Amino acid sequence: MTRLTPTPTVLQSGVPRLLALGGILAAFALRLHKLGADSLWYDETVSVFLAQQSIPDLVAHTARDIHPPGYYLLLHFWGVLVQPALGTGFEFLYAWPSLVWGLLLLPLVFALGRRYFSRRVALMALWLTALSPLHIWYSQEVRMYTLGAVLGLLCLWAASDPWRPHPRAPQRRSLLVYSLAATVGLYTLYYFAFLLIALNSLIVWQHLADRKAQATTRHPLAPWLLANGAVFVLWLPWLPTFWRQMTDPPVPPWRGTLDIAVLVQESLSALIVGQSAPLGRLWLWAGIMALLLVAGAVAARNAHISHAFRSTRPNPVWMLILFIFLPLFCIAVISLGLTPLYHIRYFFIYAAAGTLLIGFAVETIAKDSRWLRAMILIGLFAANGWSLHEFWTNPLYAADDHRSAVANLAAGWRPGDAVLVNAGWAYTALAVYWPTTPSPTGSQPAE
């Protein structure tokens, strides 16, 4: 009997798959760590409060809120399926949808990395995503941000199809994926509109560049106009509500005058160490991220870009930079000129692609030096680990303990007592955490 020996080609093809699987498993373990251990904070109690309403009440409430109903409807059906209850993994169960969407970001990042750059860059981006404090933060939060990020990367994947140098028109599948993901994204977050502005600006840029260069193979614009028309038609039922909220926004009291320096530091540092920056020095990590971006931008015309994208316009590096930062620029302009819209949490739906830029920058800096690449990655992973330690242990990042506060109120409540809520952001915590079983006196307070 002849003994079969694996060839180098088989080994080389199997190692990346094992590395990718290891990254996904590591991401799952990190996102499970302390999942649901803390109380829900205010925004999360809003999510659960709305998910517990009937569908008509849920939609009516969101028509007066700062976010559309899409995510809350998904969370409503999830709650119907798993029936979370106080004392039986309540926070843990409600956080699972965010965790699942957060995990789906990894294969999307990997696929985009392979399409734009190389398998090695894709693997680095996958592992950077797996260990990213920013990704882990929102994968454990009962909010819509990981869902918005997944839909954004799906739109990017679909819209990048015409940028590949082939003579065919954009495939119907890509147009369908784009239309559906864009529509669900708009029903999930109003801030998704800025992402679509960035993507369609890139598509128009490509079209104009082809015309200027008199390219023999032009990427047609009409199919993407039709795809956006389909998004508009599907979005039309909610458009009057969106217009009312845009012209007379229900701006929360915490939003104030935008500080551009804070925006730049927060966004850049978040890409590399999340929102729990070690040493509390945003400028330090923002500077490191800026250097990585500059290195990637300078080398954008050189190697490490996939053969399919090497001669295209826009270059995938600049394409990612615009995808991430053009929406942020739009938010900054509106915040300075019209009404405050900026908060770092909304940046995540664009920033989820940031690990691709970091992976490309590492590959560019290291070139063919394995040792230099390993040293840079170890430094980045160490910074991520330090930031995660801060996130999980520093009281500064702990959620307000609404669970214990409401439990203490409920334990001391007696018939005839009243709970006065004099702040609009407190009632959802009371509604979500008030025990559903009767008090020791056998009574419940009236709502």
N, C-alpha and C positions, 0 to 999 in steps of 0.2 A: 504494500500500500504506500502510495506517495504522500508524504507529509506536505500539506499546503502551508506556505509561509506568506504572511501579509506583505504586499508590495509597499514601497514607500508612498506611492500615490494613494493607496487605501488608507494608510496611517495618516497621511497629511490631510485627507478629506475627513477623517473621523475625528481628529483632534479639535478642529473648530466647532464641530457639533457638540462635543463634550464640553468645551469651554462655554459655548452658548447656553447649554442646558445647566451647567454649573452656575452661570450668572443668573439665570431665571430662578433656580432653586435658592440661591443666596438672597435674591431680591424678595422672594416669598417669605423666607425666614425673618429677614429684617423688618418686613412690613407687618408680620405677625407679632413681633416683639412689642409688648405693652399695648397691643391693639385693644381699645376699649377699657383700658385700665383707669383712665381719668374720667372725670365727669365731662359731659358735653358742655362746650362753651356756648355763648349766646347764639352765634350763627348756626351752630349745629342743632340747638334746640328749635330754631326756626324750621330747619329741614324736617325734623321729626314731627314737630307740631303740625306742619302742613301735610306731611305724609299720612298722618292719622286722621285727616279730615276726609269727608266724602269728596268725590271728584268735583261736583259742582262748587262746593265751598272752597276747595283747593284752587280751582281756576279763578274764582271770583277774588280770592285773597291775592293771588299773584298779579292780577290785573291792577292792583293798587301797590304792588311791591316793586323792588328794583331788579328783580329777575323774573324771567318767564317761567311757565309751569313744567317744562319738559323733565328736568331732573326730579322734581318733586313727585311727578306722576310715576316715574320709574321706581322711586323709593316707596311710594304708596303701594304699588303692586308687590314689591319685595316684602314689605311689611305684612301684606295679606298672606303671602306665601309662607313666611317663616314665623310670624306671630311673635315678635320680640316683646318681652315683658320685664318689668322692673324686678331685679333680683335674679334674673336668669339670662345673663349675658346680653342685657339690653343694648348697651353702647357697642359691644363687640359685634352683634348681629347687624346693627344699623350701619356700621363702618365697612362691612364686607363689600358692598357694591363699589365703593371708592377703591378698596384694595384690588379688586378684580380689574377695574379699569386701569389702575396703576400698573398692574402686571402686564396688561396688554400693550402698554407703551413700549415694553422691551423688544418684542419681535418687530414692532413697527420701526423703532429706531434702528434695529439691526438691518431690516430690509432697505431702509433709506440709505444707510451707510454703505451697503453693498452696491446699491444703484449709483450713488454719487461718487464714491471713493474706491474702497477696496474692502475685502473681507476682514483684513486686519484692523482697519479703521472701524468697521462695523462692530467687531468684537470689543474693541476698546470702548466704543460708545455704549455698547450694551452693558458692560461692567460698570462704567461710570454712571449709567442710569440706575443700575441695580443698587449702587452704594450712595447715590446722590441724596443728601439730606433734604433737598427741596422736594424731590419725588417722594421720599418716604413720608415727609410731613403731610403732603396732601393725599397720599394713599391711605393715611390713617384718619383723615378728617371727613366727617359726614357732610360733605358739600359736593358741589358739581364740578370741581376743577379738574380732576383726573378724567372725567368723562369728556369735558370740553377739550382737553389736551389730546385725547385719543381721536376725537372727531377732527381736530385740526391737523393732525399728522395724516389722517386718511385723506383729507382734502389736498394736502401737500403731495402725497403719493399720486393721487389721481391727476392733479393739475400738472405734475412734472412729466407726464407722458408725452405731451407734444414737444418737450424740450429735447427728447432723445432724437438723434439724427436718423430718422427713417422716413420714407416717402409717404407712409400711410397717414390718413387723418386720425385724429384722436379716437381711440377705441370707444365703442359704445359702453363697454363695462366701466371704463374710467369716468366717462361722463355721468353714468348712473351713480357710481360711488360718490363722485363729487356732489351731485345734486342732493342725494339723500343725506350725506354727512353734513353738508352745509346747512340744509334745512333743519336737521335735528340740532345742530350747533346753535342756530339762531333761536330755537325754542328752548335751549338750555341756558344760554348766557347772551345778553345783549352785547357784551364785549367781543363776542365771536365775530361781529360785523367788521371790526378792525382787522381781524385776521383775513377775512375775505377780501377786504380792500387791498391788503398787502399782496395776496396771491394773484388777484386779477391785475394789479399793477405790474407784476412780474410777467404775466401772460401778454399784456399789451406791449411791454418792453421788448419781449422776444419777437413779437410780430413786427414791430417797427424796426428792430435791428435787422431782421431778415429782409425787409423791404429796402432799407438803406444799403445793405450789402448786396442787393439784387440776387439773393440766394435762389438757386434753382429749385430747392425744396423748401417751400414756405409752410409754416405752421398755421393752419387756418384759424381765424378768429371766430368765425360764425358759429361753430359748434359750441364754443364756450360761452358765447352770448346767449345761445339757446338754453344751455345748462343753467346759466344764471337767471334766465327768464323762468325756467321751471322752479328754481328756488324761490323766486319772487311770488309766483302763483301759489306755491305751497305755504308761503309765509303770510300771504294776503289776509287770512282771517284774523291774525294777531296784529296786523299793521296799524290799525287805528289805536290800539292800546300802546303799541310801541311809540307812535307819534306823540300821543298825549304825555307819555312818560319822558320822552326826549325833550319836548318843549316846556314841560313843567315837571322836572324830575323830583321824585321823592328823596332828596339828598339826605342821608343820615347826618346827625350832628357831629360825628367824629371827623368828617371831611373838612379840611380847611385849605388855606392857601398852599399851593404847590411849591415845594422847595426843590429846584432842579438838581442841586448838588446831592440832596438826599435820594432823589429818584435814580440818579446815575450810580451812586454808591450802592444802594439797595439792589438794583437790578443786576449789576455786574457781579457783586459779591454773591448774590443768590445763585447765580449760574454755577459757581464753583464750590461754595460751602453752605448753600441754603440760607435760611433766615436765622440760624443760630450760630452766627459767626464767632469762631474762637477768638478769645481776647477782647471781644466786643469792638473790634476795629474793622469797620466796614471798608474804609479806604484802603487798608492793606490788601484785602482779598479782591477788592475791585481793581486795584492796580495790577495784581497778578493776572486776573482775567483779561484786563485790557491788553497786557503784553501778549497773552496767548492769541487774542483776536488779531492783533497787529501782525504777529508772526504768520498766522493763517492767511490773512488778507494779502500780505506781501508775497507769499508763496503760491497764491491762488492760480497762477498761470503755469506753475511747474508740475512736477510729478505728483503722485498719490491721488490723482483724480481719475476716475474710471475711464476706460477707453471711450465708452459711449458718450461721456460728457466732456471730453477733453477739448473739443473744438466748438462747443456750443456757447450761446449767449442766452441768458446770463450764466456766468460761471457758478457752479453749485455752492462755492463758498460765499460769494456775494448774495446768492439767492437765499441761503440760510440766514445770513446777517440781516437781510431785509425782512425775511419772514418773521424773525424774532423781534427786531427793533423798530420796524416801521409802524406796527400797531402801537407800540409804546410811545413813539413820537406823536402819533395822532392823539393819543390820550393826553399827552403833555400839552399839546397845542390847545385842545379844547379846555383842559383844566386851567390854563393860564388866561384864555380869552373869554370863555363862556361860563362854565360851571365845573366845580371840582369833580373829577372822575377817577383820579389815580388812587390805587392801593396796590401794594406789592403782590397781594394774592392773585389779582387778575392777570398779572404778568406771567403766571405759571402756564397758562394755556398756550402761550407763544414760546416760553422758555424751555418747554419740554424737549425741543430740538437742540438745545444748547450743547448737550453732550456730544453731538455729531461734530460741532465746531471744535470742541476741546480735543476730541479724538484725532481730528485732522491736524490740529496744531501740534499735538504730541508727535504724530508721524512725521510732520514736516521738520520739526526741530531735531528729532532723533535721526532722521534720514535712515541710513542703514546700520546704525549702531544699536544693537540689542541692549547693551548695558545702559546707554543713556535713556533709551525708551523705558527700560525697567525702572531706572531711578526716578524718572519724572512721574511714572504711574504710581510708584510706591509713595512718592510725596503727595500726589493728589489723593490717593486712598487714605493716607494718614490724616490729611486735612479733613476728609469726609468723616473718618472715624472720630476725630476730635469734635467736629461739629455735632455729630450724632450723640456723643456723650453729653454735650451741653444741652441738646434738645431733650434728652431723656432724664437728665439729673438736675439741671439748673432750674430753680424755682421761677426764674424770670419767664420761662417758656411753659410753665404749668398752666393748665386751664383753670378758670374760676370753678370752685367746687360747688356748683349749683345743686348737685345731687345731695350733698350733706346739708346744705342750707335749707333746702325745701323739706328734707326729711325731719330736720329739727323743728321747722314750723309746723309740720303735720303732726309730729308727736306732741307738741304743746297745744294744739288747737282744741277748743272746746265749743260746744253749741253756744251760739251768741257771739263768738269771736269773729273778727273780720280781718282779712289780709288786704291792706291798702297798697296798691301798686301805683307809685307816682312816677315811674319811668317806663317809657314805651318798650324798652328792650328787656324787661324783666318778666312780662307775663307769660312768654312762651316757656321759660324755664319752670315756672310754677305749674303750667298746664301739663308739661311733659313729665315732671318728676313728682307731682302730687300723687300719693298712694291711691290706687284704685280700690283697695280694701277699706272697709270702715275703720274709723279711729277707735280707740279703747272705749269711747263713750257710745259707739254704735251709730254715729252720725257722720255726715260729710258736709263740708261747707257748700253753699250755693255758689254757682259761677256768676 
